[in-house]
C-alpha cells in the first residue's frame, strides 16, 4: 500500500495510467544479510533492506534506520515518502531508505562501527556510484555517516556528516528548524495567533522533537508537553525547554530530575488541550482508536507517517494536518545543501543553512496553502498533489512514460 491515496489525488491532477503503475511500486529493493564474526563461534547478524522507491528526479536519497523493528515494508514506505518530500521541496533527488534490523542500544560502540563499515562493503557499488545517498535516521547519527565517508572516500556519497568531516553546520538541527518554521507559519495562518499565544505539545525528544521544541520555545511559543519512549511531562504554564535541552545526557531521552511538570503517558500527551500537536517520534500514533480524542486543532507531522490513512479521513475538514512531506523536509533540504557543498567545495555558515531551510519551507507552505484554498482540499492532499504532479512531469520528461 502506498502512503498516498492516488484515487483521491487524481481528483485534482491528471495521473496517466503508466505513471500510476510506476508510482504504485518501488523501483528497486535490495535485501542482504549482514554478518559480523565477533569471535570464534560468535556472530552478530542483521537483516538489511534498501529501497529505492523512485529515482526519476535524481539519485535515491534517504536515511539509514537502525532498529530491531525494521522491515522491508517499513523501509519501502519511508523511501516512498522521500520521493514526495524531495519533489515538493523542489530538490533534485529521488526517494530511498535503508533499514538495519538491530537495536543500536544493545550493541557495543565497536560493533556499531563495524556494522556501518560492513553496510558500506555490501553497498559499495551503490554508494560509490552515487546511486544511493544515505543520511541519519532513527538509530544512526552523524558519526555513522562519518564512518560511511571514511569507507567510500567520497565526500558527497553521504550527508548528515559532522561539520568538521565535510558536514553542514546546522544539519543536525535542520529537521527541527523546519518543523519550527512550519509551526510558526501555521500558528499565524490557521490560528491567527502570535507564537506567544500558542501552546504546543511535542511527542518524542530525539533529534527532531528536541530541536523543534527548543526552537519553538526560543521563538516565544509555550511548549507545554514533551515525551520520550518512556512517557512525558506536562505543565500548563510551559516547560523550560532550554534547561531540559542543556541537560540531555542520553540522546533521545528526557533528562531526569530537571523537568518541572506533571508526569503523563504518551497516550495522554496526544489528547492534551493544546493549539498545536507535534508527533515527532514514530509512525501511526494517531490512528482510528484515538483520533477522536485529539483536541489540538492543528497537527504538525514532524515524524514520518504519524497519522494513519483512516485517522486522516476522520480529521479531514475538522482539523489542519501539516503533512510530513512538508513539515519534516528541513532535513533533506539541508542534506541537499551539504551534497552541493561537497561537490563544489563551498563553505557554508550555519546562518546560510537556516536561511535556506526557512525560505524553502515558507515557499512550499505557501504553495500548499494556495493549492488547498483553490481546490478546496486538505493541506495534505494539496501537498501530495503538488509532489505527484512534479514526479509525473519528470516521468514524462525522461521518457519513462
Ligand atoms: P530519534 O531516534 O533521535 O528520536 C526518537 C524519539 O522518539 C526519542 O525521544 C524516543 O525516545 C521517542 N520514541 C521512540 N519510541 C517511542 C514511542 N513508542 N512513543 C513515544 N516516543 C517514542 O529519531 P529522530 O531522528 O528524531 O526521528 C523522529 C521521527 O522523525 C522519525 O519518524 C523519523 O523518520 C523522522 N524524521 C527524522 C529526520 C531527521 O533528520 N532526524 C528527518 C525527517 C524525518
Boltz pocket constraint, residues with backbone or C-beta under 6 A from the ligand:
constraints:
  - pocket:
      binder: B
      contacts: [[A, 136], [A, 137], [A, 138], [A, 139], [A, 171], [A, 172], [A, 175], [A, 203], [A, 204], [A, 205], [A, 206], [A, 207], [A, 208], [A, 209], [A, 227], [A, 228], [A, 229], [A, 230], [A, 252], [A, 253], [A, 266], [A, 280], [A, 281], [A, 282], [A, 283], [A, 302], [A, 303], [A, 304], [A, 305], [A, 328], [A, 329], [A, 331], [A, 332]]
      max_distance: 6.0
